[in-house]
Amino acid sequence: MGDTTNLLKQSYTLIQQAALNDRSGNWSEALRLYLTGIEGFISALKIEKNERVKMTLKLKMNEYLNRCEQLKELQKQQQQLPSCNTCITSPTSPTSLLPPMPVKLSPNTSLQFPTPPSQLPINDNISSSHNSSNLDLLLPSVPTFDPRPSAPIVTPYVPNPTKSTESGGTGKITLVKSLKIKNGSTGCSYEQLFGEYLIGASAIKIDDPYIRTKHQCDNFIKFCELVVKKNCTYNEQQRSHTYKPIFITLSTSFDSPTQEDELKLLFKQMKEDFVPFNVTFNFQFSKTLHDRVIEVSNGYKIKLGRGLDFYQKPSSKYCIGSHDDNFRATLETSVDIFKGD
């Protein structure tokens, strides 16, 4: 039997590191390490005499080569995704990661791979008395999942032509988009769902009877931040923002006189805090308010089935999703967006 112990130790370490990078989403480094490790296996096949070992190596090489093809495709998709400032409403769903047809290899296969590093860490878990069963147990398997956050679970909605418009004021309002968001969906931040329709706003009116509790007020602040973000410019040299004047008006309700007093104090504080961002904030209360609607001066009207409060409660204060709403699971709701003539 040829002495392939050192080659297998080096390749094992590379593949182990590749799998760790793969699982953490560092696909570029994972791809490089997989290919370098495979090169070591090809060299080992040329001198290995044990047929059982050679068969095991070929099977694992097939697995790693297949995963390399998947990583190349994932990298290509990642490069095609828009930046966070131009996120689309419904990101493309991740390609299925089921392995393709196995690649057939022979001991004399000649492939071009990157040159391995001159010094490699050695893992002593592989002994010189290796055999096929030990190799199969020691060599790590590739991940079979995509670590990116899932896309919004939405059902496309085709409006009834007879109901695609509604009378409103002096013109006609046309349905632009309608989404039915399922319970437990992710990737449904305000920016993902309707951020693009806030661009160009000079005034925004929000009707939502449930801006009362702390987390509901937090939701409202996140919405206001998005409005400012979509309507300001950033000077890279001066590292400063220029804020466009915006008027934001909130209509909401309260449960008790005590809560009304608390909200008045809170909203007055918001009014002062918004001034440095060129936002004029006003609020009013209504005992009969029910519908949840956002009206934008650029002509868009956003109807939210549950208002701004359509997220499930995070499992803890410090969990993933406690700050980035793209990772928060939603409650079942709907979002309808209209555009006036």
C-alpha positions as CSV (number, residue, x, y, z in Angstrom):
1,M,0.0,0.0,0.0
2,G,1.4,3.4,-1.0
3,D,2.1,5.8,1.9
4,T,-0.7,8.4,1.6
5,T,-0.9,9.2,5.3
6,N,0.5,12.8,5.1
7,L,-1.6,13.7,2.1
8,L,-4.7,12.4,3.7
9,K,-3.9,14.3,6.9
10,Q,-3.4,17.6,5.0
11,S,-6.5,17.1,2.9
12,Y,-8.6,16.2,5.9
13,T,-7.7,19.4,7.7
14,L,-8.5,21.5,4.6
15,I,-11.9,19.8,4.1
16,Q,-12.7,20.2,7.7
17,Q,-12.0,23.9,7.5
18,A,-14.0,24.2,4.3
19,A,-17.0,22.6,5.9
20,L,-16.8,25.1,8.9
21,N,-16.6,28.0,6.5
22,D,-19.4,26.6,4.4
23,R,-21.7,26.3,7.4
24,S,-21.0,29.9,8.5
25,G,-21.8,31.2,5.0
26,N,-18.2,32.1,4.0
27,W,-18.6,30.4,0.6
28,S,-15.7,32.0,-1.2
29,E,-13.2,30.6,1.4
30,A,-15.1,27.3,1.6
31,L,-14.8,26.8,-2.1
32,R,-11.1,27.5,-2.1
33,L,-10.5,25.0,0.7
34,Y,-12.6,22.3,-0.8
35,L,-10.7,22.6,-4.1
36,T,-7.3,22.5,-2.4
37,G,-8.3,19.5,-0.3
38,I,-9.6,17.7,-3.4
39,E,-6.2,18.2,-5.1
40,G,-4.6,16.4,-2.2
41,F,-7.1,13.5,-2.6
42,I,-6.2,13.3,-6.4
43,S,-2.5,13.0,-5.5
44,A,-3.3,10.3,-2.9
45,L,-5.3,8.3,-5.5
46,K,-2.2,8.1,-7.7
47,I,-0.2,6.2,-5.1
48,E,-2.8,4.5,-3.0
49,K,-2.9,0.7,-3.5
50,N,-5.8,-0.2,-1.2
51,E,-8.9,-0.5,-3.4
52,R,-11.3,0.1,-0.5
53,V,-9.5,3.3,0.4
54,K,-9.5,4.5,-3.2
55,M,-13.3,3.8,-3.5
56,T,-14.0,5.8,-0.3
57,L,-11.8,8.7,-1.5
58,K,-13.7,8.8,-4.9
59,L,-17.1,8.9,-3.1
60,K,-16.0,11.8,-0.9
61,M,-14.5,13.6,-3.8
62,N,-17.7,13.3,-5.7
63,E,-19.5,14.8,-2.7
64,Y,-17.0,17.7,-2.4
65,L,-17.0,18.4,-6.1
66,N,-20.8,18.6,-6.2
67,R,-20.8,21.0,-3.3
68,C,-18.2,23.2,-5.1
69,E,-20.6,23.5,-8.0
70,Q,-23.4,24.4,-5.6
71,L,-21.2,27.1,-4.0
72,K,-20.4,28.6,-7.3
73,E,-24.1,28.9,-8.1
74,L,-24.8,30.4,-4.7
75,Q,-22.0,33.0,-5.2
76,K,-23.4,33.9,-8.6
77,Q,-26.9,34.4,-7.1
78,Q,-25.5,36.4,-4.2
79,Q,-23.7,38.8,-6.6
80,Q,-27.0,39.3,-8.5
81,L,-28.9,40.3,-5.4
82,P,-29.6,44.0,-5.0
83,S,-28.0,46.1,-2.3
84,C,-29.8,46.8,1.0
85,N,-30.8,50.3,-0.3
86,T,-32.6,48.8,-3.3
87,C,-34.1,45.6,-1.8
88,I,-36.8,44.1,-3.9
89,T,-40.1,43.1,-2.3
90,S,-39.9,39.4,-3.0
91,P,-36.3,38.1,-3.1
92,T,-35.7,35.1,-5.3
93,S,-36.0,31.9,-3.3
94,P,-32.8,30.0,-2.8
95,T,-32.0,27.4,-5.3
96,S,-32.5,23.8,-4.1
97,L,-29.4,22.4,-2.6
98,L,-30.1,18.8,-3.5
99,P,-26.8,17.3,-4.9
100,P,-26.6,17.0,-8.6
101,M,-25.6,13.7,-10.4
102,P,-22.3,12.3,-9.1
103,V,-19.2,13.2,-11.0
104,K,-17.4,10.1,-12.2
105,L,-13.7,10.1,-11.3
106,S,-10.9,7.7,-12.1
107,P,-7.5,7.4,-10.4
108,N,-5.9,9.1,-13.4
109,T,-8.3,12.1,-13.4
110,S,-6.4,15.3,-14.2
111,L,-8.0,18.5,-12.9
112,Q,-6.7,22.1,-12.4
113,F,-7.0,23.4,-8.8
114,P,-5.4,26.2,-6.8
115,T,-1.9,25.5,-5.5
116,P,-2.2,24.4,-1.8
117,P,-0.5,26.4,0.9
118,S,3.2,25.6,1.6
119,Q,2.5,24.8,5.3
120,L,-0.6,23.0,6.4
121,P,-1.8,22.0,9.9
122,I,-1.7,18.3,10.4
123,N,-4.6,16.5,12.1
124,D,-3.4,13.4,13.9
125,N,-6.9,11.8,13.9
126,I,-6.0,10.0,10.7
127,S,-3.5,7.2,11.5
128,S,-1.2,5.4,9.1
129,S,-3.4,2.3,9.4
130,H,-6.3,3.9,7.7
131,N,-9.0,2.0,5.9
132,S,-12.2,2.8,4.0
133,S,-14.5,2.7,7.0
134,N,-12.3,4.9,9.1
135,L,-12.0,7.4,6.2
136,D,-15.7,7.5,5.7
137,L,-16.2,8.2,9.4
138,L,-13.5,10.9,9.6
139,L,-13.9,12.9,6.4
140,P,-16.6,15.5,7.1
141,S,-19.8,15.7,5.0
142,V,-20.8,18.9,3.2
143,P,-23.6,21.0,4.5
144,T,-27.0,20.5,2.8
145,F,-28.6,23.8,3.8
146,D,-28.5,27.5,2.7
147,P,-27.6,29.7,5.6
148,R,-29.2,32.8,4.1
149,P,-32.4,34.1,5.7
150,S,-35.4,32.7,4.0
151,A,-37.4,34.8,1.6
152,P,-40.9,36.1,2.5
153,I,-43.5,33.4,2.4
154,V,-46.1,35.2,0.4
155,T,-48.8,34.0,-2.0
156,P,-49.0,36.0,-5.2
157,Y,-52.3,37.8,-5.5
158,V,-54.1,38.4,-8.8
159,P,-56.6,41.1,-8.4
160,N,-60.1,40.8,-9.8
161,P,-60.3,43.3,-12.7
162,T,-63.6,44.5,-11.6
163,K,-62.1,45.4,-8.2
164,S,-58.7,46.7,-9.2
165,T,-59.7,50.3,-8.8
166,E,-61.6,52.3,-6.3
167,S,-63.0,55.8,-6.3
168,G,-61.1,58.2,-4.2
169,G,-61.2,62.0,-4.2
170,T,-60.6,63.5,-7.6
171,G,-59.0,60.6,-9.3
172,K,-58.9,56.8,-9.6
173,I,-56.8,54.6,-7.4
174,T,-55.2,51.5,-9.0
175,L,-54.1,48.4,-7.1
176,V,-50.3,48.1,-7.5
177,K,-49.5,45.1,-5.3
178,S,-51.2,42.8,-2.9
179,L,-49.4,40.3,-0.7
180,K,-50.8,37.6,1.6
181,I,-48.2,37.0,4.2
182,K,-48.3,33.6,6.0
183,N,-47.8,33.0,9.7
184,G,-44.1,32.5,10.4
185,S,-42.8,34.2,7.3
186,T,-39.4,35.9,7.5
187,G,-37.7,38.5,5.3
188,C,-40.7,40.8,5.8
189,S,-39.2,44.1,7.1
190,Y,-40.9,47.3,6.4
191,E,-38.2,48.1,3.8
192,Q,-38.7,44.8,2.0
193,L,-42.5,45.1,1.9
194,F,-43.1,48.8,1.0
195,G,-39.9,50.8,1.4
196,E,-39.7,51.7,-2.3
197,Y,-43.1,53.4,-2.1
198,L,-41.9,55.9,0.5
199,I,-39.3,57.5,-1.8
200,G,-40.2,61.0,-2.7
201,A,-42.5,61.6,0.2
202,S,-42.9,65.1,1.6
203,A,-45.8,64.2,3.9
204,I,-47.1,60.9,5.3
205,K,-50.2,60.2,7.3
206,I,-50.5,57.0,9.4
207,D,-53.8,55.7,10.7
208,D,-53.1,52.9,13.1
209,P,-55.2,52.4,16.3
210,Y,-52.5,50.2,17.9
211,I,-49.6,52.5,18.5
212,R,-50.0,52.3,22.2
213,T,-47.6,49.9,23.9
214,K,-43.8,50.0,24.0
215,H,-43.2,47.5,21.2
216,Q,-45.8,49.2,19.1
217,C,-44.2,52.6,19.5
218,D,-40.9,50.9,18.7
219,N,-42.4,49.7,15.5
220,F,-43.6,53.2,14.7
221,I,-40.1,54.6,15.3
222,K,-38.6,52.0,12.9
223,F,-41.1,53.1,10.3
224,C,-40.2,56.8,10.8
225,E,-36.5,55.9,10.4
226,L,-37.3,54.1,7.1
227,V,-39.1,57.2,5.9
228,V,-36.1,59.4,6.7
229,K,-33.7,56.9,5.2
230,K,-35.6,56.8,1.9
231,N,-35.7,60.6,1.6
232,C,-32.2,61.8,2.6
233,T,-28.9,62.0,0.8
234,Y,-25.4,61.1,2.2
235,N,-22.2,63.1,1.5
236,E,-19.4,60.6,1.5
237,Q,-16.6,63.2,1.9
238,Q,-18.3,65.1,4.7
239,R,-19.8,61.9,6.2
240,S,-23.1,63.6,6.8
241,H,-26.7,63.4,5.8
242,T,-28.9,66.0,4.2
243,Y,-32.5,65.5,5.3
244,K,-35.5,66.4,3.2
245,P,-38.3,68.2,5.0
246,I,-41.1,65.7,5.8
247,F,-44.4,66.0,7.7
248,I,-45.5,62.8,9.5
249,T,-49.0,62.7,11.1
250,L,-50.1,59.8,13.3
251,S,-53.7,59.0,14.2
252,T,-54.1,56.4,16.9
253,S,-56.1,55.5,20.0
254,F,-55.7,54.6,23.6
255,D,-57.2,52.2,26.2
256,S,-57.5,54.5,29.2
257,P,-57.1,58.1,30.3
258,T,-53.8,57.1,31.9
259,Q,-52.5,55.6,28.7
260,E,-53.6,58.7,26.8
261,D,-51.5,60.9,29.2
262,E,-48.5,58.6,28.8
263,L,-48.8,58.6,25.0
264,K,-49.1,62.4,24.9
265,L,-45.8,62.7,26.8
266,L,-44.1,60.2,24.6
267,F,-45.3,61.7,21.3
268,K,-44.3,65.2,22.5
269,Q,-40.8,63.8,23.2
270,M,-40.7,62.2,19.7
271,K,-41.8,65.6,18.2
272,E,-38.7,67.2,19.7
273,D,-36.4,64.3,18.8
274,F,-37.5,64.4,15.1
275,V,-36.5,68.0,14.6
276,P,-32.7,67.4,13.9
277,F,-33.9,65.1,11.0
278,N,-36.1,67.8,9.5
279,V,-39.2,65.9,10.4
280,T,-42.3,67.7,11.6
281,F,-44.3,65.2,13.7
282,N,-48.0,65.7,14.7
283,F,-50.4,63.3,16.4
284,Q,-54.0,62.9,17.2
285,F,-56.3,60.4,18.9
286,S,-59.5,58.9,17.7
287,K,-61.9,56.6,19.6
288,T,-63.5,55.3,16.4
289,L,-60.4,54.6,14.4
290,H,-60.2,51.0,13.0
291,D,-58.5,50.8,9.6
292,R,-54.7,50.7,9.3
293,V,-53.6,52.8,6.4
294,I,-50.4,54.7,5.4
295,E,-51.0,57.6,2.9
296,V,-48.0,59.0,1.2
297,S,-47.8,62.4,-0.6
298,N,-46.3,60.7,-3.7
299,G,-49.7,59.1,-4.4
300,Y,-49.3,55.7,-2.8
301,K,-51.6,54.3,-0.2
302,I,-50.5,51.3,1.8
303,K,-53.2,49.2,3.6
304,L,-51.9,46.9,6.3
305,G,-54.2,44.2,7.7
306,R,-52.6,44.3,11.1
307,G,-51.0,47.8,10.9
308,L,-47.3,48.1,11.8
309,D,-47.7,45.4,14.5
310,F,-47.6,42.2,12.5
311,Y,-44.5,40.5,14.0
312,Q,-44.4,37.7,16.4
313,K,-42.8,38.3,19.8
314,P,-39.0,37.6,19.8
315,S,-38.0,34.6,21.9
316,S,-35.7,36.9,24.0
317,K,-34.4,40.4,24.1
318,Y,-31.0,39.3,22.6
319,C,-32.0,36.8,20.0
320,I,-31.4,37.1,16.2
321,G,-34.3,39.2,14.9
322,S,-34.6,41.3,18.1
323,H,-33.3,44.2,16.0
324,D,-33.3,43.2,12.3
325,D,-36.9,42.6,11.3
326,N,-35.9,40.6,8.3
327,F,-35.2,37.7,10.7
328,R,-38.4,38.1,12.7
329,A,-41.3,35.7,12.1
330,T,-44.6,37.3,11.2
331,L,-48.2,36.8,12.0
332,E,-50.6,36.2,9.2
333,T,-51.5,39.4,7.5
334,S,-52.0,41.2,4.2
335,V,-50.4,44.2,2.5
336,D,-52.3,46.1,-0.3
337,I,-50.6,49.0,-2.1
338,F,-52.6,51.4,-4.3
339,K,-51.4,54.3,-6.5
340,G,-53.5,57.4,-7.3
341,D,-53.6,59.0,-10.7
